[in-house]
Amino acid sequence: MKTGNYQYLIVGAGLFGSIFAHEAARKGHRCLVIDKRDHIGGNLYTYQEDGITVHQYGAHIFHTDSKEIWAYMHRFADFIPFTNQVLANYQDQFYNLPFNMNTFYQLWGYEHRQRHKR
Ligand SMILES: Cc1cc2nc3c(=O)[nH]c(=O)nc-3n(C[C@H](O)[C@H](O)[C@H](O)COP(=O)(O)OP(=O)(O)OC[C@H]3O[C@@H](n4cnc5c(N)ncnc54)[C@H](O)[C@@H]3O)c2cc1C
């Protein structure tokens, strides 16, 4: 491995190291990125198996309320739309989580609410 003439040695090719290297290189700095793993991406790493995207270290959800960051990240990767809808199974019934008025209705029903109004 040739190690001369680098301004930055970046240990870790995860999200931070990759973005840092990308931005530093854009500004004309020569970077060397090393990683002890045999792939880039750090904990975000995915691979394809039978047409399925497998998250080696666990699924990742990307969320931001910044349009700028959203647009920036889309320059590097496609994202699969995801809506977080959690249901809890209690005594063979499914309930909305986090708790909302619908959960209380599911648990105690309309009659219970009417009874407590009186
Ligand atoms: C299972 C799981 C689920 C997650 N879900 C989410 C989520 O839904 N949303 C979210 O925003 N975040 C999530 N995270 C957190 C997210 O993975 C991290 O915030 C992000 O990956 C951090 O990026 P990083 O570059 O700092 O570190 P990493 O991705 O950990 O990358 C660091 C890299 O450095 C390398 N390295 C470390 N030490 C050395 C060394 N001495 N020599 C050489 N290489 C080295 C490692 O091999 C690794 O590849 C999750 C994390 C895990 C584990």
The ligand as an SDF file (V2000), in Angstrom:
LIG
                    3D

 53 58  0  0  0  0  0  0  0  0999 V2000
  -28.2390   -2.5000   14.2870 C   0  0  0  0  0  0  0  0  0  0  0  0
  -28.1200   -1.0040   14.1340 C   0  0  0  0  0  0  0  0  0  0  0  0
  -29.2190   -0.2470   13.7230 C   0  0  0  0  0  0  0  0  0  0  0  0
  -29.1080    1.1350   13.6030 C   0  0  0  0  0  0  0  0  0  0  0  0
  -30.1970    1.8310   13.1530 N   0  0  0  0  0  0  0  0  0  0  0  0
  -30.0780    3.1500   12.9180 C   0  0  0  0  0  0  0  0  0  0  0  0
  -31.1850    3.8630   12.3550 C   0  0  0  0  0  0  0  0  0  0  0  0
  -32.2270    3.2990   12.1010 O   0  0  0  0  0  0  0  0  0  0  0  0
  -31.0260    5.1920   12.1100 N   0  0  0  0  0  0  0  0  0  0  0  0
  -29.8520    5.8490   12.3960 C   0  0  0  0  0  0  0  0  0  0  0  0
  -29.7760    7.0560   12.1390 O   0  0  0  0  0  0  0  0  0  0  0  0
  -28.8000    5.1940   12.9300 N   0  0  0  0  0  0  0  0  0  0  0  0
  -28.8820    3.8700   13.2020 C   0  0  0  0  0  0  0  0  0  0  0  0
  -27.8110    3.1870   13.7130 N   0  0  0  0  0  0  0  0  0  0  0  0
  -26.5990    3.9340   14.0170 C   0  0  0  0  0  0  0  0  0  0  0  0
  -25.7420    4.0890   12.7620 C   0  0  0  0  0  0  0  0  0  0  0  0
  -25.3540    2.8070   12.3050 O   0  0  0  0  0  0  0  0  0  0  0  0
  -24.5060    4.8760   13.1430 C   0  0  0  0  0  0  0  0  0  0  0  0
  -24.8840    6.1320   13.6730 O   0  0  0  0  0  0  0  0  0  0  0  0
  -23.6060    5.1140   11.9460 C   0  0  0  0  0  0  0  0  0  0  0  0
  -23.3500    3.9240   11.2450 O   0  0  0  0  0  0  0  0  0  0  0  0
  -22.3200    5.6920   12.4990 C   0  0  0  0  0  0  0  0  0  0  0  0
  -21.4380    5.8570   11.4160 O   0  0  0  0  0  0  0  0  0  0  0  0
  -19.9070    5.9160   11.7190 P   0  0  0  0  0  0  0  0  0  0  0  0
  -19.2070    6.1360   10.4160 O   0  0  0  0  0  0  0  0  0  0  0  0
  -19.6220    6.8740   12.8170 O   0  0  0  0  0  0  0  0  0  0  0  0
  -19.5440    4.4860   12.3540 O   0  0  0  0  0  0  0  0  0  0  0  0
  -19.6170    3.0190   11.7270 P   0  0  0  0  0  0  0  0  0  0  0  0
  -20.7180    2.8540   10.7490 O   0  0  0  0  0  0  0  0  0  0  0  0
  -19.5610    2.0990   12.9210 O   0  0  0  0  0  0  0  0  0  0  0  0
  -18.2540    2.8970   10.9220 O   0  0  0  0  0  0  0  0  0  0  0  0
  -17.0040    2.8410   11.5690 C   0  0  0  0  0  0  0  0  0  0  0  0
  -16.0820    1.9890   10.7350 C   0  0  0  0  0  0  0  0  0  0  0  0
  -14.7870    2.0840   11.3160 O   0  0  0  0  0  0  0  0  0  0  0  0
  -14.1690    0.8290   11.2720 C   0  0  0  0  0  0  0  0  0  0  0  0
  -13.1770    0.7950   12.3420 N   0  0  0  0  0  0  0  0  0  0  0  0
  -13.3720    1.0060   13.6560 C   0  0  0  0  0  0  0  0  0  0  0  0
  -12.2090    0.9240   14.3220 N   0  0  0  0  0  0  0  0  0  0  0  0
  -11.2650    0.6630   13.3820 C   0  0  0  0  0  0  0  0  0  0  0  0
   -9.8500    0.4550   13.4660 C   0  0  0  0  0  0  0  0  0  0  0  0
   -9.1930    0.5260   14.6310 N   0  0  0  0  0  0  0  0  0  0  0  0
   -9.1840    0.1970   12.3130 N   0  0  0  0  0  0  0  0  0  0  0  0
   -9.8520    0.1350   11.1250 C   0  0  0  0  0  0  0  0  0  0  0  0
  -11.1630    0.3280   10.9990 N   0  0  0  0  0  0  0  0  0  0  0  0
  -11.8640    0.5800   12.1280 C   0  0  0  0  0  0  0  0  0  0  0  0
  -15.2930   -0.1580   11.4840 C   0  0  0  0  0  0  0  0  0  0  0  0
  -14.9680   -1.4270   10.9230 O   0  0  0  0  0  0  0  0  0  0  0  0
  -16.4480    0.5080   10.7240 C   0  0  0  0  0  0  0  0  0  0  0  0
  -16.5740    0.0450    9.3870 O   0  0  0  0  0  0  0  0  0  0  0  0
  -27.8890    1.8040   13.9090 C   0  0  0  0  0  0  0  0  0  0  0  0
  -26.7770    1.0400   14.3290 C   0  0  0  0  0  0  0  0  0  0  0  0
  -26.8770   -0.3420   14.4380 C   0  0  0  0  0  0  0  0  0  0  0  0
  -25.6730   -1.1400   14.8790 C   0  0  0  0  0  0  0  0  0  0  0  0
  1  2  1  0
  2  3  1  0
  2 52  2  0
  3  4  2  0
  4  5  1  0
  4 50  1  0
  5  6  2  0
  6  7  1  0
  6 13  1  0
  7  8  2  0
  7  9  1  0
  9 10  1  0
 10 11  2  0
 10 12  1  0
 12 13  2  0
 13 14  1  0
 14 15  1  0
 14 50  1  0
 15 16  1  0
 16 17  1  0
 16 18  1  0
 18 19  1  0
 18 20  1  0
 20 21  1  0
 20 22  1  0
 22 23  1  0
 23 24  1  0
 24 25  2  0
 24 26  1  0
 24 27  1  0
 27 28  1  0
 28 29  2  0
 28 30  1  0
 28 31  1  0
 31 32  1  0
 32 33  1  0
 33 34  1  0
 33 48  1  0
 34 35  1  0
 35 36  1  0
 35 46  1  0
 36 37  1  0
 36 45  1  0
 37 38  2  0
 38 39  1  0
 39 40  1  0
 39 45  2  0
 40 41  1  0
 40 42  2  0
 42 43  1  0
 43 44  2  0
 44 45  1  0
 46 47  1  0
 46 48  1  0
 48 49  1  0
 50 51  2  0
 51 52  1  0
 52 53  1  0
M  END
$$$$
